[in-house]
Amino acid sequence: MHITESPYVQWILKQTGRQEQELREVHRSQSSILIEEHSLTLQEIIAHLYHKGAKTIKGLSKDLSLDPETVKHYIDKLRSLDMVRIELNKRKSDMTVHLLSAIIPY
């Protein structure tokens, strides 16, 4: 059996494809409404904030290789779930994102 035929590898490829599709849709729609609560990208952002601490939108964008506007939509979703708080940083004209809870509600 070739490695790409492995059920685990097939699952990973499916998840990656789903994540890429979601990122395209969120970027195109310019809204957080399409983001599901169990989104892999949301989980990545939560894990990043948990391990690295508070970050700016620009910092998250750079660290996760995502467009800053797309990151803002994911942060909006996390805010609607009461998982982060935003602090306006006037000097850097950016927002700092603080993780409130590392417990994922699903």
C-alpha positions as CSV (number, residue, x, y, z in Angstrom):
1,M,0.0,0.0,0.0
2,H,1.3,3.4,-1.0
3,I,1.4,6.0,1.9
4,T,-1.2,8.2,0.2
5,E,-3.7,5.3,0.4
6,S,-3.4,5.1,4.2
7,P,-6.6,6.1,6.0
8,Y,-4.7,8.5,8.3
9,V,-3.1,10.3,5.3
10,Q,-6.5,10.4,3.5
11,W,-8.0,12.0,6.6
12,I,-5.2,14.6,6.8
13,L,-5.6,15.4,3.2
14,K,-9.4,15.8,3.6
15,Q,-8.9,18.1,6.6
16,T,-6.3,20.2,4.8
17,G,-8.6,20.6,1.8
18,R,-11.5,21.6,4.1
19,Q,-9.3,24.2,5.8
20,E,-8.1,25.6,2.5
21,Q,-11.7,25.9,1.2
22,E,-12.8,27.6,4.4
23,L,-9.9,30.1,4.2
24,R,-10.8,30.9,0.6
25,E,-14.5,31.4,1.5
26,V,-13.8,33.6,4.6
27,H,-11.3,35.7,2.6
28,R,-13.9,36.1,-0.3
29,S,-16.9,36.8,1.9
30,Q,-15.0,39.2,4.3
31,S,-17.1,37.8,7.2
32,S,-16.7,35.5,10.2
33,I,-20.2,34.1,9.7
34,L,-18.9,31.2,7.6
35,I,-16.4,30.1,10.2
36,E,-17.4,26.9,12.1
37,E,-16.7,26.6,15.8
38,H,-14.5,23.5,15.2
39,S,-12.5,25.1,12.4
40,L,-8.9,24.0,12.2
41,T,-7.7,27.6,11.7
42,L,-9.5,28.7,14.9
43,Q,-7.8,25.8,16.7
44,E,-4.4,26.9,15.3
45,I,-5.0,30.5,16.4
46,I,-6.1,29.3,19.9
47,A,-3.0,27.1,20.2
48,H,-0.7,29.8,19.0
49,L,-2.1,32.3,21.5
50,Y,-1.9,29.7,24.3
51,H,1.7,28.9,23.6
52,K,3.0,32.3,22.5
53,G,0.8,34.7,24.5
54,A,-0.9,37.8,23.4
55,K,-0.2,38.8,19.8
56,T,-1.2,41.6,17.4
57,I,-3.3,40.9,14.4
58,K,-0.2,41.6,12.2
59,G,1.9,39.2,14.4
60,L,-0.7,36.4,14.1
61,S,-0.9,37.1,10.4
62,K,2.8,36.8,9.9
63,D,3.2,33.8,12.2
64,L,0.4,31.8,10.6
65,S,1.0,33.0,7.0
66,L,-2.5,34.4,6.7
67,D,-3.9,37.6,5.3
68,P,-4.4,40.2,8.1
69,E,-8.1,40.8,7.1
70,T,-8.7,37.0,7.2
71,V,-7.1,36.8,10.7
72,K,-9.5,39.6,11.8
73,H,-12.5,37.6,10.8
74,Y,-11.2,34.6,12.8
75,I,-10.6,36.8,15.8
76,D,-14.2,38.2,15.4
77,K,-15.4,34.6,15.6
78,L,-13.3,33.9,18.7
79,R,-14.7,37.1,20.3
80,S,-18.3,35.9,19.6
81,L,-17.4,32.7,21.5
82,D,-15.9,34.8,24.4
83,M,-12.5,33.2,23.9
84,V,-10.4,36.3,23.3
85,R,-10.4,40.0,24.2
86,I,-9.0,42.7,22.0
87,E,-6.8,45.6,23.2
88,L,-6.3,48.6,20.8
89,N,-2.6,49.5,20.5
90,K,-2.6,53.1,19.2
91,R,1.1,53.4,18.9
92,K,1.3,50.5,16.4
93,S,-2.2,51.1,15.0
94,D,-3.0,47.5,15.5
95,M,-5.0,45.3,17.9
96,T,-3.5,42.9,20.5
97,V,-5.4,39.7,20.9
98,H,-5.5,38.1,24.4
99,L,-6.7,34.5,24.9
100,L,-9.3,34.3,27.7
101,S,-9.8,30.6,27.7
102,A,-7.8,27.6,26.4
103,I,-10.8,25.3,26.8
104,I,-12.4,24.7,23.5
105,P,-16.2,24.4,24.0
106,Y,-16.7,21.5,21.5
